Amino acid sequence: MDLGLTGKWALVCAASKGLGAGCAEALAAEGVNVVITARGEEALQAQAAKLRGINPAVQVVAVAGDITTEAGRAAALAAAPRVDILINNAGGPPPGDFRDWEREQWLAALDANMLTPIALIKATVDPMADRGFGRIVNITSGAVKAPIDVLGLSNGARSGLTGFVAGIARQSRIAGRNVTINNLLPGAFDTERLQKTMAAGAQKSGQPVDDVRAKRMSAIPAQRFGSAAEFGAICALMCSAHAGYLTGQNILLDGGSYPGTF
């Protein structure tokens, strides 16, 4: 299927590795020019080279910086002639007990996982509407639908973003101008972050990491972890010219782990 995206420009945040990289790769393969951001220069440049190899016909611009800062956002936005597609993404805050978190930890979580995506939406959504095309995908978490007790910082910040999106995505001056805003909720994906989490769990419990990995996979109906490539493919489909009637939705991609009907 031709997704109708050739020549579009995308800004993909936290795209040097993991799910952000998967999204950037899928979009580049579809002929989308991409601006990718991340804090680590070396990993970001390596990913940029990979994207150019995937599709030599597209333009790839790498902007190293912290997207959660005003300067980082300004640099990323300035690197693209326009933003037709925005993929909001940032690493989740650390787990813990809410009794140990102070205002500083809450504000950091809100900055990264709620306020930064909102700032980028604010900067791009009206120009998208003026051009008659726009796709915004926020990478959040399956914990938005099934909160995890030790991820309270993430639960709170990402749920705040979810509520915000539910309101603005349905505005006629946005949805009525072929601009969609959706959230893509990952479950367990085989990324560096998941591997580090399992390694830490194995060390804490004294179990071999392979046993921890096998136990985690056995709890997923699909009996495996997701891949960044398949996550990126779903993201690209949500950004396609064919997805203009999909907006204000939370798309859960978790191998069947969420047990609810709704």
C-alpha positions as CSV (number, residue, x, y, z in Angstrom):
1,M,0.0,0.0,0.0
2,D,1.3,3.5,-0.9
3,L,0.8,5.5,2.2
4,G,0.8,8.8,0.3
5,L,3.6,10.3,2.3
6,T,6.4,10.9,-0.3
7,G,8.0,14.3,0.1
8,K,6.4,15.0,3.5
9,W,8.6,16.3,6.4
10,A,8.5,14.6,9.8
11,L,10.0,15.6,13.2
12,V,10.7,12.4,15.2
13,C,11.8,12.9,18.8
14,A,14.1,10.6,20.7
15,A,14.8,8.8,17.4
16,S,18.4,7.6,17.9
17,K,17.2,4.2,19.2
18,G,14.2,2.2,20.3
19,L,10.7,3.0,19.3
20,G,11.5,6.5,18.0
21,A,14.1,5.0,15.7
22,G,11.6,2.4,14.5
23,C,9.2,5.2,13.6
24,A,11.8,7.2,11.8
25,E,12.9,4.2,9.8
26,A,9.4,3.3,8.7
27,L,8.7,6.9,7.6
28,A,11.9,7.2,5.7
29,A,11.1,4.0,3.9
30,E,7.9,5.6,2.8
31,G,9.7,8.6,1.3
32,V,9.3,11.0,4.2
33,N,12.1,13.5,4.9
34,V,13.0,13.3,8.6
35,V,14.4,15.5,11.3
36,I,15.5,13.3,14.1
37,T,16.4,14.4,17.6
38,A,18.1,12.9,20.6
39,R,20.6,14.0,23.3
40,G,23.4,11.6,22.3
41,E,25.3,13.0,19.2
42,E,27.1,9.8,18.3
43,A,24.0,7.5,18.4
44,L,22.0,10.1,16.6
45,Q,24.5,10.4,13.7
46,A,24.7,6.6,13.4
47,Q,20.9,6.5,13.1
48,A,20.9,9.3,10.5
49,A,23.4,7.3,8.4
50,K,21.1,4.2,8.7
51,L,18.1,6.2,7.6
52,R,20.0,7.5,4.5
53,G,20.8,3.9,3.7
54,I,17.2,2.9,4.0
55,N,16.1,5.5,1.5
56,P,18.8,7.6,-0.3
57,A,16.1,9.7,-1.8
58,V,15.0,11.3,1.4
59,Q,16.6,14.1,3.4
60,V,17.7,13.3,6.9
61,V,18.7,16.0,9.4
62,A,20.0,15.1,12.8
63,V,19.7,17.7,15.6
64,A,21.3,16.7,18.9
65,G,19.8,18.3,21.9
66,D,17.3,18.0,24.7
67,I,13.8,18.2,23.3
68,T,12.4,18.9,26.8
69,T,14.1,22.4,26.8
70,E,12.9,25.4,24.8
71,A,16.3,25.6,23.1
72,G,16.2,21.9,22.1
73,R,12.7,22.3,20.7
74,A,13.6,25.5,18.8
75,A,16.6,23.9,17.2
76,A,14.6,20.8,16.1
77,L,11.7,22.9,14.6
78,A,14.1,25.2,12.8
79,A,15.8,22.2,11.1
80,A,12.7,21.4,9.0
81,P,11.2,23.6,6.3
82,R,7.9,22.5,7.6
83,V,6.5,19.8,9.9
84,D,3.8,17.6,8.3
85,I,4.2,14.8,10.7
86,L,5.2,15.1,14.4
87,I,6.2,12.0,16.4
88,N,6.3,13.0,20.1
89,N,8.5,10.7,22.2
90,A,10.6,11.0,25.3
91,G,11.9,8.4,27.8
92,G,9.7,7.7,30.7
93,P,10.6,8.8,34.2
94,P,12.1,6.2,36.7
95,P,9.9,3.8,38.7
96,G,9.6,4.2,42.4
97,D,7.2,4.9,45.3
98,F,5.2,8.0,45.2
99,R,6.1,8.7,48.9
100,D,9.6,9.3,47.8
101,W,8.9,11.8,45.0
102,E,9.1,15.5,45.6
103,R,7.9,18.4,43.5
104,E,11.1,18.4,41.5
105,Q,10.6,14.8,40.3
106,W,6.9,15.5,39.4
107,L,7.9,18.6,37.4
108,A,10.6,16.7,35.5
109,A,8.1,14.0,34.5
110,L,5.5,16.6,33.5
111,D,8.0,18.5,31.4
112,A,9.2,15.4,29.5
113,N,6.0,13.5,29.0
114,M,3.2,16.1,29.0
115,L,4.4,19.7,28.5
116,T,7.0,19.0,25.9
117,P,4.6,17.2,23.5
118,I,2.0,20.0,24.1
119,A,4.6,22.7,23.2
120,L,5.5,20.9,20.0
121,I,1.8,20.4,19.1
122,K,1.2,24.1,19.7
123,A,4.1,25.0,17.4
124,T,3.0,22.8,14.5
125,V,-0.7,22.1,14.5
126,D,-2.0,25.4,13.1
127,P,0.5,25.5,10.2
128,M,-0.6,21.9,9.5
129,A,-4.2,23.0,9.4
130,D,-3.4,25.9,7.1
131,R,-1.8,23.4,4.6
132,G,-4.6,20.9,4.9
133,F,-2.6,18.0,6.2
134,G,-1.0,17.0,9.5
135,R,-0.4,13.9,11.5
136,I,0.6,13.9,15.2
137,V,1.4,10.7,17.0
138,N,2.3,10.8,20.7
139,I,4.2,7.7,21.9
140,T,2.8,7.2,25.4
141,S,2.5,3.9,27.2
142,G,0.2,1.0,27.8
143,A,0.2,2.1,31.4
144,V,-2.2,4.8,30.4
145,K,-4.9,2.1,30.1
146,A,-3.6,-0.2,32.8
147,P,-1.5,1.8,35.3
148,I,1.5,0.2,36.9
149,D,1.9,1.1,40.6
150,V,5.6,1.8,40.5
151,L,5.3,4.0,37.4
152,G,3.3,6.7,39.1
153,L,5.3,9.6,37.5
154,S,4.7,8.2,34.1
155,N,1.0,7.3,34.8
156,G,0.3,10.8,35.9
157,A,2.2,12.8,33.2
158,R,1.1,10.6,30.3
159,S,-2.5,10.5,31.4
160,G,-2.5,14.3,31.5
161,L,-1.3,14.4,27.9
162,T,-4.0,11.9,26.9
163,G,-6.7,14.0,28.4
164,F,-5.3,17.1,26.7
165,V,-5.2,15.4,23.3
166,A,-8.8,14.1,23.7
167,G,-10.0,17.7,23.8
168,I,-8.0,19.4,21.1
169,A,-8.0,16.5,18.5
170,R,-11.7,17.0,18.1
171,Q,-11.7,20.7,17.4
172,S,-13.2,21.3,14.0
173,R,-10.4,23.7,13.0
174,I,-8.0,20.8,13.5
175,A,-9.9,17.6,12.6
176,G,-11.8,19.5,9.9
177,R,-8.6,20.4,8.2
178,N,-7.2,16.9,7.8
179,V,-5.0,17.1,10.9
180,T,-5.1,14.1,13.2
181,I,-3.8,13.7,16.7
182,N,-3.5,10.2,18.2
183,N,-1.6,8.4,20.9
184,L,0.3,5.1,20.3
185,L,0.6,3.0,23.5
186,P,3.4,0.5,23.6
187,G,3.4,-2.5,25.8
188,A,6.7,-4.5,26.2
189,F,9.0,-3.9,23.2
190,D,12.5,-5.4,22.8
191,T,14.4,-2.2,23.3
192,E,17.5,-1.2,25.2
193,R,15.3,0.3,27.9
194,L,13.5,-3.0,28.4
195,Q,16.7,-4.9,28.4
196,K,18.2,-2.7,31.1
197,T,15.0,-3.0,33.2
198,M,15.1,-6.8,33.0
199,A,18.8,-6.8,33.8
200,A,18.2,-4.7,36.9
201,G,15.3,-7.0,37.9
202,A,17.5,-10.1,37.5
203,Q,20.2,-8.6,39.6
204,K,17.7,-7.6,42.3
205,S,16.0,-11.0,42.4
206,G,19.2,-13.1,41.9
207,Q,17.7,-14.8,38.9
208,P,19.4,-15.3,35.5
209,V,18.3,-12.6,33.1
210,D,17.2,-15.2,30.6
211,D,14.7,-16.5,33.2
212,V,13.4,-13.1,33.8
213,R,13.0,-12.5,30.1
214,A,11.2,-15.8,29.6
215,K,8.8,-15.2,32.5
216,R,8.0,-11.7,31.2
217,M,7.3,-13.0,27.7
218,S,5.2,-15.9,28.9
219,A,2.8,-13.4,30.5
220,I,2.1,-11.8,27.0
221,P,-0.6,-13.6,24.9
222,A,1.6,-13.2,21.8
223,Q,4.4,-15.0,23.8
224,R,7.0,-12.5,22.6
225,F,8.1,-8.9,22.9
226,G,7.3,-6.5,20.1
227,S,9.9,-5.1,17.8
228,A,10.7,-1.5,17.0
229,A,10.2,-2.2,13.3
230,E,6.6,-3.3,13.8
231,F,5.9,-0.4,16.1
232,G,7.2,1.9,13.4
233,A,5.1,0.3,10.8
234,I,1.9,1.0,12.8
235,C,3.1,4.5,13.4
236,A,3.6,5.1,9.7
237,L,0.1,3.8,8.9
238,M,-1.4,6.2,11.4
239,C,0.5,9.0,9.6
240,S,-0.6,8.0,6.2
241,A,-2.9,9.8,3.8
242,H,-5.4,6.9,4.5
243,A,-5.7,7.7,8.2
244,G,-7.5,11.0,8.0
245,Y,-10.6,9.6,9.7
246,L,-8.6,8.4,12.7
247,T,-8.2,11.0,15.4
248,G,-8.3,11.4,19.2
249,Q,-7.7,7.7,19.7
250,N,-5.4,5.7,21.9
251,I,-4.0,2.8,19.9
252,L,-2.7,0.0,22.2
253,L,0.1,-2.2,20.8
254,D,0.9,-4.7,23.5
255,G,0.6,-8.3,22.1
256,G,-2.8,-8.7,23.8
257,S,-1.6,-8.0,27.3
258,Y,-4.4,-5.6,28.2
259,P,-7.3,-7.8,29.4
260,G,-10.1,-5.3,29.1
261,T,-12.8,-5.0,26.4
262,F,-12.5,-1.2,26.2
